Amino acid sequence: MHDDDDDGLDEKEFPDASDTDDEDDDSDLCPQCGREIYHDATVCPHCGEMISHGPVFNSRSPLVVVVVLILLGVMLYGILRLIF
């Protein structure tokens, strides 16, 4: 006899673990709001945050600031030595 609770599906028609695996999913999470977005999205449709798909260069990094200051100091020292 047929059970009405299974919506007419037999056991082989129900999804197994490989059918519901999220590894092949084409979505990511927005780094700002945490909601699901498409993998190739450039802007989050929920919060409007720009999405970067590569390494992000943070120009305010302390290391960058130190390197730039050292280079400017060396250049200034070289220019002052030429003048005086």
N, CA, C and O atoms as a Maestro MAE file, in Angstrom:
{
 s_m_m2io_version
 :::
 2.0.0
}

f_m_ct {
 s_m_title
 :::
 protein
 m_atom[336] {
  # First column is atom index #
  i_m_mmod_type
  r_m_x_coord
  r_m_y_coord
  r_m_z_coord
  i_m_residue_number
  s_m_chain_name
  s_m_pdb_residue_name
  s_m_pdb_atom_name
  i_m_atomic_number
  :::
  1 25 0.820 -1.175 0.000 1 A "MET " " N  " 7
  2 3 0.000 0.000 0.000 1 A "MET " " CA " 6
  3 2 0.878 1.258 0.000 1 A "MET " " C  " 6
  4 15 2.025 1.207 0.443 1 A "MET " " O  " 8
  5 25 0.371 2.342 -0.473 2 A "HIS " " N  " 7
  6 3 1.119 3.585 -0.632 2 A "HIS " " CA " 6
  7 2 0.869 4.496 0.560 2 A "HIS " " C  " 6
  8 15 -0.278 4.670 0.974 2 A "HIS " " O  " 8
  9 25 1.921 5.076 1.116 3 A "ASP " " N  " 7
  10 3 1.816 6.000 2.241 3 A "ASP " " CA " 6
  11 2 1.669 7.426 1.710 3 A "ASP " " C  " 6
  12 15 2.452 7.831 0.850 3 A "ASP " " O  " 8
  13 25 0.704 8.195 2.186 4 A "ASP " " N  " 7
  14 3 0.449 9.548 1.702 4 A "ASP " " CA " 6
  15 2 1.452 10.568 2.219 4 A "ASP " " C  " 6
  16 15 1.521 11.672 1.679 4 A "ASP " " O  " 8
  17 25 2.240 10.237 3.252 5 A "ASP " " N  " 7
  18 3 3.188 11.195 3.834 5 A "ASP " " CA " 6
  19 2 4.401 11.452 2.961 5 A "ASP " " C  " 6
  20 15 5.091 12.450 3.172 5 A "ASP " " O  " 8
  21 25 4.694 10.599 1.992 6 A "ASP " " N  " 7
  22 3 5.913 10.784 1.196 6 A "ASP " " CA " 6
  23 2 5.642 11.462 -0.136 6 A "ASP " " C  " 6
  24 15 6.501 11.420 -1.017 6 A "ASP " " O  " 8
  25 25 4.488 12.083 -0.322 7 A "ASP " " N  " 7
  26 3 4.134 12.839 -1.517 7 A "ASP " " CA " 6
  27 2 4.250 12.030 -2.798 7 A "ASP " " C  " 6
  28 15 4.501 12.599 -3.861 7 A "ASP " " O  " 8
  29 25 4.073 10.721 -2.723 8 A "GLY " " N  " 7
  30 3 4.109 9.883 -3.912 8 A "GLY " " CA " 6
  31 2 5.493 9.552 -4.421 8 A "GLY " " C  " 6
  32 15 5.620 9.004 -5.516 8 A "GLY " " O  " 8
  33 25 6.539 9.864 -3.667 9 A "LEU " " N  " 7
  34 3 7.905 9.572 -4.085 9 A "LEU " " CA " 6
  35 2 8.352 8.274 -3.451 9 A "LEU " " C  " 6
  36 15 8.117 8.035 -2.267 9 A "LEU " " O  " 8
  37 25 9.001 7.435 -4.248 10 A "ASP " " N  " 7
  38 3 9.575 6.250 -3.627 10 A "ASP " " CA " 6
  39 2 10.978 6.593 -3.133 10 A "ASP " " C  " 6
  40 15 11.467 7.692 -3.395 10 A "ASP " " O  " 8
  41 25 11.625 5.686 -2.431 11 A "GLU " " N  " 7
  42 3 12.890 5.979 -1.753 11 A "GLU " " CA " 6
  43 2 13.988 6.442 -2.698 11 A "GLU " " C  " 6
  44 15 14.796 7.289 -2.318 11 A "GLU " " O  " 8
  45 25 14.045 5.920 -3.902 12 A "LYS " " N  " 7
  46 3 15.126 6.318 -4.809 12 A "LYS " " CA " 6
  47 2 14.902 7.702 -5.418 12 A "LYS " " C  " 6
  48 15 15.803 8.227 -6.073 12 A "LYS " " O  " 8
  49 25 13.720 8.313 -5.220 13 A "GLU " " N  " 7
  50 3 13.473 9.646 -5.737 13 A "GLU " " CA " 6
  51 2 13.799 10.748 -4.726 13 A "GLU " " C  " 6
  52 15 13.879 11.920 -5.096 13 A "GLU " " O  " 8
  53 25 13.986 10.386 -3.457 14 A "PHE " " N  " 7
  54 3 14.357 11.375 -2.464 14 A "PHE " " CA " 6
  55 2 15.823 11.753 -2.644 14 A "PHE " " C  " 6
  56 15 16.633 10.892 -2.986 14 A "PHE " " O  " 8
  57 25 16.188 13.020 -2.424 15 A "PRO " " N  " 7
  58 3 17.601 13.412 -2.566 15 A "PRO " " CA " 6
  59 2 18.454 12.750 -1.490 15 A "PRO " " C  " 6
  60 15 18.045 12.628 -0.335 15 A "PRO " " O  " 8
  61 25 19.637 12.331 -1.890 16 A "ASP " " N  " 7
  62 3 20.575 11.804 -0.905 16 A "ASP " " CA " 6
  63 2 21.601 12.894 -0.581 16 A "ASP " " C  " 6
  64 15 21.468 14.022 -1.056 16 A "ASP " " O  " 8
  65 25 22.608 12.576 0.212 17 A "ALA " " N  " 7
  66 3 23.594 13.571 0.660 17 A "ALA " " CA " 6
  67 2 24.329 14.216 -0.504 17 A "ALA " " C  " 6
  68 15 24.652 15.403 -0.444 17 A "ALA " " O  " 8
  69 25 24.602 13.455 -1.566 18 A "SER " " N  " 7
  70 3 25.336 14.024 -2.691 18 A "SER " " CA " 6
  71 2 24.480 15.014 -3.482 18 A "SER " " C  " 6
  72 15 25.020 15.901 -4.142 18 A "SER " " O  " 8
  73 25 23.153 14.875 -3.426 19 A "ASP " " N  " 7
  74 3 22.273 15.805 -4.118 19 A "ASP " " CA " 6
  75 2 22.137 17.131 -3.385 19 A "ASP " " C  " 6
  76 15 21.865 18.154 -4.014 19 A "ASP " " O  " 8
  77 25 22.318 17.134 -2.093 20 A "THR " " N  " 7
  78 3 22.156 18.342 -1.298 20 A "THR " " CA " 6
  79 2 23.480 18.924 -0.842 20 A "THR " " C  " 6
  80 15 23.497 19.799 0.024 20 A "THR " " O  " 8
  81 25 24.584 18.462 -1.398 21 A "ASP " " N  " 7
  82 3 25.908 18.956 -1.033 21 A "ASP " " CA " 6
  83 2 26.063 20.398 -1.496 21 A "ASP " " C  " 6
  84 15 25.755 20.711 -2.646 21 A "ASP " " O  " 8
  85 25 26.533 21.276 -0.625 22 A "ASP " " N  " 7
  86 3 26.669 22.689 -0.934 22 A "ASP " " CA " 6
  87 2 28.015 23.054 -1.549 22 A "ASP " " C  " 6
  88 15 28.234 24.224 -1.864 22 A "ASP " " O  " 8
  89 25 28.927 22.097 -1.733 23 A "GLU " " N  " 7
  90 3 30.252 22.419 -2.256 23 A "GLU " " CA " 6
  91 2 30.203 22.937 -3.680 23 A "GLU " " C  " 6
  92 15 31.033 23.767 -4.051 23 A "GLU " " O  " 8
  93 25 29.256 22.477 -4.497 24 A "ASP " " N  " 7
  94 3 29.161 22.906 -5.874 24 A "ASP " " CA " 6
  95 2 28.224 24.098 -6.021 24 A "ASP " " C  " 6
  96 15 27.798 24.421 -7.130 24 A "ASP " " O  " 8
  97 25 27.908 24.742 -4.927 25 A "ASP " " N  " 7
  98 3 26.988 25.861 -4.915 25 A "ASP " " CA " 6
  99 2 27.648 27.072 -5.568 25 A "ASP " " C  " 6
  100 15 28.841 27.307 -5.380 25 A "ASP " " O  " 8
  101 25 26.880 27.834 -6.330 26 A "ASP " " N  " 7
  102 3 27.407 29.028 -6.987 26 A "ASP " " CA " 6
  103 2 27.153 30.277 -6.159 26 A "ASP " " C  " 6
  104 15 26.939 31.354 -6.715 26 A "ASP " " O  " 8
  105 25 27.174 30.145 -4.837 27 A "SER " " N  " 7
  106 3 26.930 31.303 -3.996 27 A "SER " " CA " 6
  107 2 27.996 31.427 -2.921 27 A "SER " " C  " 6
  108 15 28.654 30.455 -2.552 27 A "SER " " O  " 8
  109 25 28.146 32.645 -2.430 28 A "ASP " " N  " 7
  110 3 29.066 32.973 -1.350 28 A "ASP " " CA " 6
  111 2 28.284 33.774 -0.323 28 A "ASP " " C  " 6
  112 15 27.085 34.005 -0.480 28 A "ASP " " O  " 8
  113 25 28.970 34.191 0.722 29 A "LEU " " N  " 7
  114 3 28.361 35.068 1.711 29 A "LEU " " CA " 6
  115 2 28.952 36.462 1.567 29 A "LEU " " C  " 6
  116 15 30.152 36.617 1.341 29 A "LEU " " O  " 8
  117 25 28.110 37.462 1.697 30 A "CYS " " N  " 7
  118 3 28.578 38.842 1.633 30 A "CYS " " CA " 6
  119 2 29.466 39.106 2.846 30 A "CYS " " C  " 6
  120 15 29.069 38.793 3.968 30 A "CYS " " O  " 8
  121 25 30.659 39.673 2.652 31 A "PRO " " N  " 7
  122 3 31.545 39.953 3.792 31 A "PRO " " CA " 6
  123 2 30.996 41.046 4.706 31 A "PRO " " C  " 6
  124 15 31.417 41.145 5.858 31 A "PRO " " O  " 8
  125 25 30.074 41.858 4.223 32 A "GLN " " N  " 7
  126 3 29.529 42.944 5.029 32 A "GLN " " CA " 6
  127 2 28.309 42.500 5.838 32 A "GLN " " C  " 6
  128 15 28.278 42.662 7.058 32 A "GLN " " O  " 8
  129 25 27.292 41.934 5.149 33 A "CYS " " N  " 7
  130 3 26.039 41.610 5.849 33 A "CYS " " CA " 6
  131 2 25.870 40.118 6.123 33 A "CYS " " C  " 6
  132 15 25.002 39.730 6.905 33 A "CYS " " O  " 8
  133 25 26.700 39.264 5.480 34 A "GLY " " N  " 7
  134 3 26.650 37.838 5.743 34 A "GLY " " CA " 6
  135 2 25.546 37.085 5.025 34 A "GLY " " C  " 6
  136 15 25.381 35.884 5.242 34 A "GLY " " O  " 8
  137 25 24.791 37.757 4.182 35 A "ARG " " N  " 7
  138 3 23.712 37.088 3.457 35 A "ARG " " CA " 6
  139 2 24.256 36.442 2.189 35 A "ARG " " C  " 6
  140 15 25.334 36.795 1.711 35 A "ARG " " O  " 8
  141 25 23.505 35.504 1.658 36 A "GLU " " N  " 7
  142 3 23.944 34.740 0.495 36 A "GLU " " CA " 6
  143 2 23.871 35.591 -0.769 36 A "GLU " " C  " 6
  144 15 22.880 36.273 -1.026 36 A "GLU " " O  " 8
  145 25 24.964 35.530 -1.559 37 A "ILE " " N  " 7
  146 3 25.034 36.236 -2.841 37 A "ILE " " CA " 6
  147 2 25.588 35.287 -3.879 37 A "ILE " " C  " 6
  148 15 26.199 34.277 -3.530 37 A "ILE " " O  " 8
  149 25 25.386 35.593 -5.154 38 A "TYR " " N  " 7
  150 3 25.972 34.786 -6.214 38 A "TYR " " CA " 6
  151 2 27.487 34.926 -6.190 38 A "TYR " " C  " 6
  152 15 28.013 35.986 -5.851 38 A "TYR " " O  " 8
  153 25 28.182 33.862 -6.548 39 A "HIS " " N  " 7
  154 3 29.644 33.837 -6.514 39 A "HIS " " CA " 6
  155 2 30.255 34.933 -7.385 39 A "HIS " " C  " 6
  156 15 31.276 35.515 -7.019 39 A "HIS " " O  " 8
  157 25 29.644 35.216 -8.528 40 A "ASP " " N  " 7
  158 3 30.215 36.205 -9.448 40 A "ASP " " CA " 6
  159 2 29.612 37.602 -9.267 40 A "ASP " " C  " 6
  160 15 29.782 38.460 -10.132 40 A "ASP " " O  " 8
  161 25 28.915 37.837 -8.161 41 A "ALA " " N  " 7
  162 3 28.323 39.153 -7.900 41 A "ALA " " CA " 6
  163 2 29.420 40.180 -7.653 41 A "ALA " " C  " 6
  164 15 30.443 39.872 -7.042 41 A "ALA " " O  " 8
  165 25 29.201 41.394 -8.128 42 A "THR " " N  " 7
  166 3 30.138 42.483 -7.875 42 A "THR " " CA " 6
  167 2 29.614 43.434 -6.805 42 A "THR " " C  " 6
  168 15 30.378 44.198 -6.215 42 A "THR " " O  " 8
  169 25 28.288 43.382 -6.555 43 A "VAL " " N  " 7
  170 3 27.654 44.196 -5.522 43 A "VAL " " CA " 6
  171 2 26.647 43.313 -4.795 43 A "VAL " " C  " 6
  172 15 25.901 42.571 -5.433 43 A "VAL " " O  " 8
  173 25 26.620 43.385 -3.479 44 A "CYS " " N  " 7
  174 3 25.638 42.625 -2.703 44 A "CYS " " CA " 6
  175 2 24.253 43.216 -2.952 44 A "CYS " " C  " 6
  176 15 24.057 44.415 -2.755 44 A "CYS " " O  " 8
  177 25 23.283 42.395 -3.384 45 A "PRO " " N  " 7
  178 3 21.946 42.928 -3.641 45 A "PRO " " CA " 6
  179 2 21.193 43.279 -2.351 45 A "PRO " " C  " 6
  180 15 20.158 43.945 -2.403 45 A "PRO " " O  " 8
  181 25 21.696 42.844 -1.214 46 A "HIS " " N  " 7
  182 3 21.019 43.084 0.052 46 A "HIS " " CA " 6
  183 2 21.481 44.374 0.726 46 A "HIS " " C  " 6
  184 15 20.658 45.161 1.193 46 A "HIS " " O  " 8
  185 25 22.809 44.593 0.777 47 A "CYS " " N  " 7
  186 3 23.323 45.761 1.501 47 A "CYS " " CA " 6
  187 2 24.046 46.761 0.598 47 A "CYS " " C  " 6
  188 15 24.359 47.869 1.035 47 A "CYS " " O  " 8
  189 25 24.318 46.384 -0.664 48 A "GLY " " N  " 7
  190 3 24.972 47.294 -1.598 48 A "GLY " " CA " 6
  191 2 26.484 47.315 -1.514 48 A "GLY " " C  " 6
  192 15 27.123 48.102 -2.213 48 A "GLY " " O  " 8
  193 25 27.079 46.470 -0.676 49 A "GLU " " N  " 7
  194 3 28.541 46.420 -0.513 49 A "GLU " " CA " 6
  195 2 29.199 45.934 -1.807 49 A "GLU " " C  " 6
  196 15 28.737 44.975 -2.426 49 A "GLU " " O  " 8
  197 25 30.282 46.607 -2.207 50 A "MET " " N  " 7
  198 3 31.062 46.152 -3.362 50 A "MET " " CA " 6
  199 2 31.787 44.871 -2.979 50 A "MET " " C  " 6
  200 15 32.354 44.782 -1.890 50 A "MET " " O  " 8
  201 25 31.776 43.883 -3.860 51 A "ILE " " N  " 7
  202 3 32.381 42.587 -3.597 51 A "ILE " " CA " 6
  203 2 33.664 42.472 -4.405 51 A "ILE " " C  " 6
  204 15 33.661 42.684 -5.618 51 A "ILE " " O  " 8
  205 25 34.756 42.138 -3.735 52 A "SER " " N  " 7
  206 3 36.037 41.929 -4.395 52 A "SER " " CA " 6
  207 2 36.314 40.441 -4.456 52 A "SER " " C  " 6
  208 15 36.146 39.733 -3.464 52 A "SER " " O  " 8
  209 25 36.741 39.961 -5.625 53 A "HIS " " N  " 7
  210 3 37.006 38.535 -5.796 53 A "HIS " " CA " 6
  211 2 38.500 38.246 -5.892 53 A "HIS " " C  " 6
  212 15 38.910 37.310 -6.579 53 A "HIS " " O  " 8
  213 25 39.288 39.020 -5.230 54 A "GLY " " N  " 7
  214 3 40.727 38.808 -5.238 54 A "GLY " " CA " 6
  215 2 41.325 39.450 -4.004 54 A "GLY " " C  " 6
  216 15 40.606 39.959 -3.144 54 A "GLY " " O  " 8
  217 25 42.643 39.422 -3.923 55 A "PRO " " N  " 7
  218 3 43.273 40.058 -2.774 55 A "PRO " " CA " 6
  219 2 43.007 41.562 -2.785 55 A "PRO " " C  " 6
  220 15 43.075 42.212 -3.829 55 A "PRO " " O  " 8
  221 25 42.711 42.084 -1.643 56 A "VAL " " N  " 7
  222 3 42.398 43.504 -1.511 56 A "VAL " " CA " 6
  223 2 43.612 44.209 -0.947 56 A "VAL " " C  " 6
  224 15 44.146 43.796 0.083 56 A "VAL " " O  " 8
  225 25 44.057 45.268 -1.608 57 A "PHE " " N  " 7
  226 3 45.181 46.057 -1.133 57 A "PHE " " CA " 6
  227 2 44.643 47.116 -0.195 57 A "PHE " " C  " 6
  228 15 43.856 47.975 -0.593 57 A "PHE " " O  " 8
  229 25 45.067 47.050 1.029 58 A "ASN " " N  " 7
  230 3 44.639 48.025 2.020 58 A "ASN " " CA " 6
  231 2 45.717 49.094 2.120 58 A "ASN " " C  " 6
  232 15 46.776 48.852 2.699 58 A "ASN " " O  " 8
  233 25 45.463 50.261 1.569 59 A "SER " " N  " 7
  234 3 46.472 51.320 1.525 59 A "SER " " CA " 6
  235 2 46.780 51.882 2.905 59 A "SER " " C  " 6
  236 15 47.770 52.597 3.057 59 A "SER " " O  " 8
  237 25 45.979 51.589 3.903 60 A "ARG " " N  " 7
  238 3 46.220 52.092 5.247 60 A "ARG " " CA " 6
  239 2 46.989 51.100 6.108 60 A "ARG " " C  " 6
  240 15 47.096 51.276 7.322 60 A "ARG " " O  " 8
  241 25 47.507 50.089 5.499 61 A "SER " " N  " 7
  242 3 48.264 49.095 6.235 61 A "SER " " CA " 6
  243 2 49.485 49.756 6.880 61 A "SER " " C  " 6
  244 15 50.170 50.541 6.225 61 A "SER " " O  " 8
  245 25 49.765 49.458 8.127 62 A "PRO " " N  " 7
  246 3 50.929 50.063 8.793 62 A "PRO " " CA " 6
  247 2 52.241 49.779 8.065 62 A "PRO " " C  " 6
  248 15 53.115 50.644 8.020 62 A "PRO " " O  " 8
  249 25 52.393 48.605 7.504 63 A "LEU " " N  " 7
  250 3 53.620 48.278 6.779 63 A "LEU " " CA " 6
  251 2 53.799 49.194 5.573 63 A "LEU " " C  " 6
  252 15 54.909 49.659 5.310 63 A "LEU " " O  " 8
  253 25 52.728 49.457 4.843 64 A "VAL " " N  " 7
  254 3 52.802 50.333 3.672 64 A "VAL " " CA " 6
  255 2 53.188 51.743 4.106 64 A "VAL " " C  " 6
  256 15 54.013 52.388 3.459 64 A "VAL " " O  " 8
  257 25 52.609 52.210 5.171 65 A "VAL " " N  " 7
  258 3 52.921 53.560 5.669 65 A "VAL " " CA " 6
  259 2 54.390 53.659 6.059 65 A "VAL " " C  " 6
  260 15 55.050 54.645 5.732 65 A "VAL " " O  " 8
  261 25 54.903 52.664 6.746 66 A "VAL " " N  " 7
  262 3 56.309 52.672 7.170 66 A "VAL " " CA " 6
  263 2 57.232 52.661 5.955 66 A "VAL " " C  " 6
  264 15 58.200 53.419 5.908 66 A "VAL " " O  " 8
  265 25 56.944 51.813 4.977 67 A "VAL " " N  " 7
  266 3 57.793 51.727 3.778 67 A "VAL " " CA " 6
  267 2 57.785 53.049 3.022 67 A "VAL " " C  " 6
  268 15 58.835 53.515 2.580 67 A "VAL " " O  " 8
  269 25 56.622 53.651 2.871 68 A "VAL " " N  " 7
  270 3 56.538 54.929 2.158 68 A "VAL " " CA " 6
  271 2 57.311 56.010 2.914 68 A "VAL " " C  " 6
  272 15 58.019 56.802 2.292 68 A "VAL " " O  " 8
  273 25 57.190 56.056 4.228 69 A "LEU " " N  " 7
  274 3 57.924 57.058 5.007 69 A "LEU " " CA " 6
  275 2 59.429 56.856 4.908 69 A "LEU " " C  " 6
  276 15 60.175 57.831 4.815 69 A "LEU " " O  " 8
  277 25 59.880 55.625 4.925 70 A "ILE " " N  " 7
  278 3 61.322 55.348 4.780 70 A "ILE " " CA " 6
  279 2 61.812 55.792 3.415 70 A "ILE " " C  " 6
  280 15 62.863 56.423 3.308 70 A "ILE " " O  " 8
  281 25 61.065 55.470 2.377 71 A "LEU " " N  " 7
  282 3 61.469 55.881 1.022 71 A "LEU " " CA " 6
  283 2 61.501 57.404 0.889 71 A "LEU " " C  " 6
  284 15 62.426 57.959 0.296 71 A "LEU " " O  " 8
  285 25 60.505 58.067 1.434 72 A "LEU " " N  " 7
  286 3 60.505 59.532 1.395 72 A "LEU " " CA " 6
  287 2 61.687 60.111 2.174 72 A "LEU " " C  " 6
  288 15 62.300 61.087 1.742 72 A "LEU " " O  " 8
  289 25 62.001 59.517 3.306 73 A "GLY " " N  " 7
  290 3 63.150 59.965 4.085 73 A "GLY " " CA " 6
  291 2 64.455 59.793 3.334 73 A "GLY " " C  " 6
  292 15 65.307 60.682 3.355 73 A "GLY " " O  " 8
  293 25 64.619 58.656 2.668 74 A "VAL " " N  " 7
  294 3 65.840 58.405 1.888 74 A "VAL " " CA " 6
  295 2 65.935 59.391 0.730 74 A "VAL " " C  " 6
  296 15 67.011 59.915 0.445 74 A "VAL " " O  " 8
  297 25 64.825 59.642 0.069 75 A "MET " " N  " 7
  298 3 64.841 60.594 -1.046 75 A "MET " " CA " 6
  299 2 65.165 62.004 -0.553 75 A "MET " " C  " 6
  300 15 65.952 62.716 -1.177 75 A "MET " " O  " 8
  301 25 64.563 62.405 0.561 76 A "LEU " " N  " 7
  302 3 64.828 63.729 1.116 76 A "LEU " " CA " 6
  303 2 66.290 63.853 1.530 76 A "LEU " " C  " 6
  304 15 66.914 64.888 1.296 76 A "LEU " " O  " 8
  305 25 66.838 62.808 2.140 77 A "TYR " " N  " 7
  306 3 68.258 62.815 2.540 77 A "TYR " " CA " 6
  307 2 69.147 62.970 1.313 77 A "TYR " " C  " 6
  308 15 70.107 63.741 1.333 77 A "TYR " " O  " 8
  309 25 68.831 62.238 0.239 78 A "GLY " " N  " 7
  310 3 69.623 62.340 -0.994 78 A "GLY " " CA " 6
  311 2 69.566 63.708 -1.613 78 A "GLY " " C  " 6
  312 15 70.579 64.220 -2.091 78 A "GLY " " O  " 8
  313 25 68.388 64.313 -1.613 79 A "ILE " " N  " 7
  314 3 68.235 65.651 -2.190 79 A "ILE " " CA " 6
  315 2 68.996 66.673 -1.339 79 A "ILE " " C  " 6
  316 15 69.676 67.540 -1.888 79 A "ILE " " O  " 8
  317 25 68.894 66.587 -0.027 80 A "LEU " " N  " 7
  318 3 69.590 67.527 0.846 80 A "LEU " " CA " 6
  319 2 71.113 67.385 0.723 80 A "LEU " " C  " 6
  320 15 71.827 68.385 0.797 80 A "LEU " " O  " 8
  321 25 71.615 66.176 0.539 81 A "ARG " " N  " 7
  322 3 73.053 65.988 0.362 81 A "ARG " " CA " 6
  323 2 73.540 66.634 -0.932 81 A "ARG " " C  " 6
  324 15 74.652 67.159 -0.982 81 A "ARG " " O  " 8
  325 25 72.710 66.600 -1.982 82 A "LEU " " N  " 7
  326 3 73.087 67.230 -3.250 82 A "LEU " " CA " 6
  327 2 73.112 68.743 -3.144 82 A "LEU " " C  " 6
  328 15 73.953 69.408 -3.748 82 A "LEU " " O  " 8
  329 25 72.182 69.275 -2.370 83 A "ILE " " N  " 7
  330 3 72.073 70.731 -2.243 83 A "ILE " " CA " 6
  331 2 73.190 71.275 -1.335 83 A "ILE " " C  " 6
  332 15 73.785 72.302 -1.662 83 A "ILE " " O  " 8
  333 25 73.482 70.634 -0.241 84 A "PHE " " N  " 7
  334 3 74.447 71.169 0.732 84 A "PHE " " CA " 6
  335 2 75.708 70.442 0.597 84 A "PHE " " C  " 6
  336 15 76.664 70.725 1.317 84 A "PHE " " O  " 8
  :::
 }
 m_bond[335] {
  # First column is bond index #
  i_m_from
  i_m_to
  i_m_order
  :::
  1 1 2 1
  2 2 3 1
  3 3 4 2
  4 3 5 1
  5 5 6 1
  6 6 7 1
  7 7 8 2
  8 7 9 1
  9 9 10 1
  10 10 11 1
  11 11 12 2
  12 11 13 1
  13 13 14 1
  14 14 15 1
  15 15 16 2
  16 15 17 1
  17 17 18 1
  18 18 19 1
  19 19 20 2
  20 19 21 1
  21 21 22 1
  22 22 23 1
  23 23 24 2
  24 23 25 1
  25 25 26 1
  26 26 27 1
  27 27 28 2
  28 27 29 1
  29 29 30 1
  30 30 31 1
  31 31 32 2
  32 31 33 1
  33 33 34 1
  34 34 35 1
  35 35 36 2
  36 35 37 1
  37 37 38 1
  38 38 39 1
  39 39 40 2
  40 39 41 1
  41 41 42 1
  42 42 43 1
  43 43 44 2
  44 43 45 1
  45 45 46 1
  46 46 47 1
  47 47 48 2
  48 47 49 1
  49 49 50 1
  50 50 51 1
  51 51 52 2
  52 51 53 1
  53 53 54 1
  54 54 55 1
  55 55 56 2
  56 55 57 1
  57 57 58 1
  58 58 59 1
  59 59 60 2
  60 59 61 1
  61 61 62 1
  62 62 63 1
  63 63 64 2
  64 63 65 1
  65 65 66 1
  66 66 67 1
  67 67 68 2
  68 67 69 1
  69 69 70 1
  70 70 71 1
  71 71 72 2
  72 71 73 1
  73 73 74 1
  74 74 75 1
  75 75 76 2
  76 75 77 1
  77 77 78 1
  78 78 79 1
  79 79 80 2
  80 79 81 1
  81 81 82 1
  82 82 83 1
  83 83 84 2
  84 83 85 1
  85 85 86 1
  86 86 87 1
  87 87 88 2
  88 87 89 1
  89 89 90 1
  90 90 91 1
  91 91 92 2
  92 91 93 1
  93 93 94 1
  94 94 95 1
  95 95 96 2
  96 95 97 1
  97 97 98 1
  98 98 99 1
  99 99 100 2
  100 99 101 1
  101 101 102 1
  102 102 103 1
  103 103 104 2
  104 103 105 1
  105 105 106 1
  106 106 107 1
  107 107 108 2
  108 107 109 1
  109 109 110 1
  110 110 111 1
  111 111 112 2
  112 111 113 1
  113 113 114 1
  114 114 115 1
  115 115 116 2
  116 115 117 1
  117 117 118 1
  118 118 119 1
  119 119 120 2
  120 119 121 1
  121 121 122 1
  122 122 123 1
  123 123 124 2
  124 123 125 1
  125 125 126 1
  126 126 127 1
  127 127 128 2
  128 127 129 1
  129 129 130 1
  130 130 131 1
  131 131 132 2
  132 131 133 1
  133 133 134 1
  134 134 135 1
  135 135 136 2
  136 135 137 1
  137 137 138 1
  138 138 139 1
  139 139 140 2
  140 139 141 1
  141 141 142 1
  142 142 143 1
  143 143 144 2
  144 143 145 1
  145 145 146 1
  146 146 147 1
  147 147 148 2
  148 147 149 1
  149 149 150 1
  150 150 151 1
  151 151 152 2
  152 151 153 1
  153 153 154 1
  154 154 155 1
  155 155 156 2
  156 155 157 1
  157 157 158 1
  158 158 159 1
  159 159 160 2
  160 159 161 1
  161 161 162 1
  162 162 163 1
  163 163 164 2
  164 163 165 1
  165 165 166 1
  166 166 167 1
  167 167 168 2
  168 167 169 1
  169 169 170 1
  170 170 171 1
  171 171 172 2
  172 171 173 1
  173 173 174 1
  174 174 175 1
  175 175 176 2
  176 175 177 1
  177 177 178 1
  178 178 179 1
  179 179 180 2
  180 179 181 1
  181 181 182 1
  182 182 183 1
  183 183 184 2
  184 183 185 1
  185 185 186 1
  186 186 187 1
  187 187 188 2
  188 187 189 1
  189 189 190 1
  190 190 191 1
  191 191 192 2
  192 191 193 1
  193 193 194 1
  194 194 195 1
  195 195 196 2
  196 195 197 1
  197 197 198 1
  198 198 199 1
  199 199 200 2
  200 199 201 1
  201 201 202 1
  202 202 203 1
  203 203 204 2
  204 203 205 1
  205 205 206 1
  206 206 207 1
  207 207 208 2
  208 207 209 1
  209 209 210 1
  210 210 211 1
  211 211 212 2
  212 211 213 1
  213 213 214 1
  214 214 215 1
  215 215 216 2
  216 215 217 1
  217 217 218 1
  218 218 219 1
  219 219 220 2
  220 219 221 1
  221 221 222 1
  222 222 223 1
  223 223 224 2
  224 223 225 1
  225 225 226 1
  226 226 227 1
  227 227 228 2
  228 227 229 1
  229 229 230 1
  230 230 231 1
  231 231 232 2
  232 231 233 1
  233 233 234 1
  234 234 235 1
  235 235 236 2
  236 235 237 1
  237 237 238 1
  238 238 239 1
  239 239 240 2
  240 239 241 1
  241 241 242 1
  242 242 243 1
  243 243 244 2
  244 243 245 1
  245 245 246 1
  246 246 247 1
  247 247 248 2
  248 247 249 1
  249 249 250 1
  250 250 251 1
  251 251 252 2
  252 251 253 1
  253 253 254 1
  254 254 255 1
  255 255 256 2
  256 255 257 1
  257 257 258 1
  258 258 259 1
  259 259 260 2
  260 259 261 1
  261 261 262 1
  262 262 263 1
  263 263 264 2
  264 263 265 1
  265 265 266 1
  266 266 267 1
  267 267 268 2
  268 267 269 1
  269 269 270 1
  270 270 271 1
  271 271 272 2
  272 271 273 1
  273 273 274 1
  274 274 275 1
  275 275 276 2
  276 275 277 1
  277 277 278 1
  278 278 279 1
  279 279 280 2
  280 279 281 1
  281 281 282 1
  282 282 283 1
  283 283 284 2
  284 283 285 1
  285 285 286 1
  286 286 287 1
  287 287 288 2
  288 287 289 1
  289 289 290 1
  290 290 291 1
  291 291 292 2
  292 291 293 1
  293 293 294 1
  294 294 295 1
  295 295 296 2
  296 295 297 1
  297 297 298 1
  298 298 299 1
  299 299 300 2
  300 299 301 1
  301 301 302 1
  302 302 303 1
  303 303 304 2
  304 303 305 1
  305 305 306 1
  306 306 307 1
  307 307 308 2
  308 307 309 1
  309 309 310 1
  310 310 311 1
  311 311 312 2
  312 311 313 1
  313 313 314 1
  314 314 315 1
  315 315 316 2
  316 315 317 1
  317 317 318 1
  318 318 319 1
  319 319 320 2
  320 319 321 1
  321 321 322 1
  322 322 323 1
  323 323 324 2
  324 323 325 1
  325 325 326 1
  326 326 327 1
  327 327 328 2
  328 327 329 1
  329 329 330 1
  330 330 331 1
  331 331 332 2
  332 331 333 1
  333 333 334 1
  334 334 335 1
  335 335 336 2
  :::
 }
}
